[in-house]
């Protein structure tokens, strides 16, 4: 994966601790990703809803595997199993 063409898109809020947990995992695994900052107002997060079916963040879209998911714990587990050591 090159930095110019990241396969993972992260939908996030600024200063969101759950989003930062996912960012740390992406960085620890050396994965390039694209950040999409979303509307702070939950009801206005239509972009995330169209992508993941929910308005909650963080949410990721992994074009490499075709996976779309939300919830930071699930995302961290997925990233670690998919891209971590021994994956």
Buried (B, 14 or more C-beta within 10 A) or exposed (E): EEEEEBBBBBBBBEEBEBBBBBBEBBEEBEBBBEBBEBBEEEEEBEBBBEBBEEBBBBBBBBEEEEBBBBBBEEBBBBBBEBBEEEE
